[in-house]
Amino acid sequence: MINKQAASVTQALEGLTDGATIMVGGFGTAGIPNELVDGLIEVLDGSDVRHLTLVNNNAGNGDTGLAALLKTGRVQKIICSFPRQADSHVFDSLYRDKKIELELVPQGNLSERIRAAGAGIGAFFTPTGFGTELAKHLDGSPKETRDINGRQYVLEYPIHGDVALIKAERGDRWGNLTYRKTARNFGPVMAMAAKRTIASVYEVVPLGALDPEAIVTPGIFVHRIVQVPRTATVGGGFKKASS
Amino acid sequence: MTYTRKTKDQLAARVAQDIPEGAYVNLGIGMPTQVANHLPAGLEIILHSENGLLGMGPAPAPQDEDFDLINAGKQPVTLLAGGAYFHHNDSFAMMRGGHLDICVLGAFQVSEKGDLANWHTGEADAIPAVGGAMDLAIGAKQTWVMMDLLTKQGQSKVVRECTYPLTGLACVKRIYTDLATLEVTPQGLRLIDAVEGLSREALAQLVGLSIQA
């Protein structure tokens, strides 16, 4: 019998290695699997695991969750599209102190590079970023480009994950998932691209309870699900009106 | 002759006036967001948000805020009947794949060839962040820019060559500003309209580029 449900967050996270690439779903605070990120921080604490590469659209909000993970000093590099937010002070100071490396990727290229990893694509040509600073490698050398039918494209390579932490709404023991509203964002894409995908869910339902026509991520892309207590997503990433 | 700048609301209304019923539209973060408030009631115009929704509706009442339902600026929104959620890859396929009819973006500079600079000031200590700007700029069937024509120092933001880091090359079709609306054509800039009292010659002088009628 297949049962992908882990007893706890820490059990689901066993086996992390030094230098791992960890993908974390979410856009702003929607879709961030906070319980999994907190569990990751707990597992890292006291371990020798460092030099992590973190892949997320943003670079943390406030002082908790991803920001707390960055604070541990175990993240060497972050690959993201939009690190600067109204409440990204943890990332901002690490970046200014040169304690973290940033690979800035246009958001659609980020998503497509992750998808490419999951879909077995070796590399792809994208029009996004052509002729800009982001069509350069981190060392400043130009990325390969090509004229295809009169349009200019940049060659981009996949981003593979060792682990993906994503937030879903409902799951079953085969790992089939549904999501909630715009908290879906990077979840289905990251699930495809990691050797081990761990999804938090608010509800575990019996096999067959999820409408097969409405399953968003089929279980083949998911290795562990962990049930967490339902909490309302707290907003972040923008300037709040002063109260 | 004297003339008066359009207010931000008047500018948003001017942009909204050119969006036809049935259009799929992405409104960028900042000033373009306000265009939504001026879309004619009763017309079906479908707003896209890069984080995975089509059919975006207005902000909810404070007690109905749901932070799993947000826009690209991370602020709570609503979903209209007929709206849909989808993941990031589908969302950026809509953008990059030419499925959006119009996107409206803010800008630091636009060149007369339609090059766009809107993501980074290039200052050494600024933390760069690009988000979906580059995908939007080159992906929509038409990219429109909405901005003040002049900087606070009085310099034109419509320029011969952008000096800020580029977002996309030759991608801007129309430039809506507080003083005039311009079309970017292969032959150069063309005037669509200007505020009352501002002649084409005076506008060309402000911009420092030739502007055709």
Boltz contact constraints between the chains, C-beta under 6 A:
constraints:
  - contact:
      token1: [A, 27]
      token2: [B, 51]
      max_distance: 6.0
  - contact:
      token1: [A, 28]
      token2: [B, 74]
      max_distance: 6.0
  - contact:
      token1: [A, 30]
      token2: [B, 68]
      max_distance: 6.0
  - contact:
      token1: [A, 30]
      token2: [B, 70]
      max_distance: 6.0
  - contact:
      token1: [A, 81]
      token2: [B, 130]
      max_distance: 6.0
  - contact:
      token1: [A, 81]
      token2: [B, 131]
      max_distance: 6.0
  - contact:
      token1: [A, 82]
      token2: [B, 129]
      max_distance: 6.0
  - contact:
      token1: [A, 82]
      token2: [B, 131]
      max_distance: 6.0
  - contact:
      token1: [A, 83]
      token2: [B, 129]
      max_distance: 6.0
  - contact:
      token1: [A, 84]
      token2: [B, 127]
      max_distance: 6.0
  - contact:
      token1: [A, 84]
      token2: [B, 129]
      max_distance: 6.0
  - contact:
      token1: [A, 92]
      token2: [B, 127]
      max_distance: 6.0
  - contact:
      token1: [A, 95]
      token2: [B, 127]
      max_distance: 6.0
  - contact:
      token1: [A, 104]
      token2: [B, 128]
      max_distance: 6.0
  - contact:
      token1: [A, 106]
      token2: [B, 130]
      max_distance: 6.0
  - contact:
      token1: [A, 106]
      token2: [B, 134]
      max_distance: 6.0
  - contact:
      token1: [A, 106]
      token2: [B, 135]
      max_distance: 6.0
  - contact:
      token1: [A, 107]
      token2: [B, 131]
      max_distance: 6.0
  - contact:
      token1: [A, 107]
      token2: [B, 132]
      max_distance: 6.0
  - contact:
      token1: [A, 108]
      token2: [B, 92]
      max_distance: 6.0
  - contact:
      token1: [A, 108]
      token2: [B, 96]
      max_distance: 6.0
  - contact:
      token1: [A, 108]
      token2: [B, 135]
      max_distance: 6.0
  - contact:
      token1: [A, 111]
      token2: [B, 88]
      max_distance: 6.0
  - contact:
      token1: [A, 111]
      token2: [B, 89]
      max_distance: 6.0
  - contact:
      token1: [A, 111]
      token2: [B, 92]
      max_distance: 6.0
  - contact:
      token1: [A, 115]
      token2: [B, 89]
      max_distance: 6.0
  - contact:
      token1: [A, 127]
      token2: [B, 138]
      max_distance: 6.0
  - contact:
      token1: [A, 128]
      token2: [B, 96]
      max_distance: 6.0
  - contact:
      token1: [A, 128]
      token2: [B, 134]
      max_distance: 6.0
  - contact:
      token1: [A, 128]
      token2: [B, 135]
      max_distance: 6.0
  - contact:
      token1: [A, 129]
      token2: [B, 134]
      max_distance: 6.0
  - contact:
      token1: [A, 131]
      token2: [B, 166]
      max_distance: 6.0
  - contact:
      token1: [A, 131]
      token2: [B, 169]
      max_distance: 6.0
  - contact:
      token1: [A, 132]
      token2: [B, 166]
      max_distance: 6.0
  - contact:
      token1: [A, 133]
      token2: [B, 165]
      max_distance: 6.0
  - contact:
      token1: [A, 180]
      token2: [B, 68]
      max_distance: 6.0
  - contact:
      token1: [A, 181]
      token2: [B, 68]
      max_distance: 6.0
  - contact:
      token1: [A, 181]
      token2: [B, 69]
      max_distance: 6.0
  - contact:
      token1: [A, 181]
      token2: [B, 85]
      max_distance: 6.0
  - contact:
      token1: [A, 182]
      token2: [B, 51]
      max_distance: 6.0
  - contact:
      token1: [A, 182]
      token2: [B, 52]
      max_distance: 6.0
  - contact:
      token1: [A, 182]
      token2: [B, 53]
      max_distance: 6.0
  - contact:
      token1: [A, 182]
      token2: [B, 69]
      max_distance: 6.0
  - contact:
      token1: [A, 182]
      token2: [B, 70]
      max_distance: 6.0
  - contact:
      token1: [A, 183]
      token2: [B, 68]
      max_distance: 6.0
  - contact:
      token1: [A, 184]
      token2: [B, 52]
      max_distance: 6.0
  - contact:
      token1: [A, 184]
      token2: [B, 85]
      max_distance: 6.0
  - contact:
      token1: [A, 184]
      token2: [B, 87]
      max_distance: 6.0
  - contact:
      token1: [A, 185]
      token2: [B, 51]
      max_distance: 6.0
  - contact:
      token1: [A, 185]
      token2: [B, 52]
      max_distance: 6.0
  - contact:
      token1: [A, 185]
      token2: [B, 88]
      max_distance: 6.0
  - contact:
      token1: [A, 186]
      token2: [B, 88]
      max_distance: 6.0
  - contact:
      token1: [A, 188]
      token2: [B, 87]
      max_distance: 6.0
  - contact:
      token1: [A, 189]
      token2: [B, 87]
      max_distance: 6.0
  - contact:
      token1: [A, 189]
      token2: [B, 88]
      max_distance: 6.0
  - contact:
      token1: [A, 189]
      token2: [B, 89]
      max_distance: 6.0
  - contact:
      token1: [A, 233]
      token2: [B, 67]
      max_distance: 6.0
  - contact:
      token1: [A, 233]
      token2: [B, 68]
      max_distance: 6.0
  - contact:
      token1: [A, 235]
      token2: [B, 67]
      max_distance: 6.0
  - contact:
      token1: [A, 237]
      token2: [B, 74]
      max_distance: 6.0
  - contact:
      token1: [A, 238]
      token2: [B, 73]
      max_distance: 6.0
  - contact:
      token1: [A, 238]
      token2: [B, 74]
      max_distance: 6.0
  - contact:
      token1: [A, 238]
      token2: [B, 75]
      max_distance: 6.0
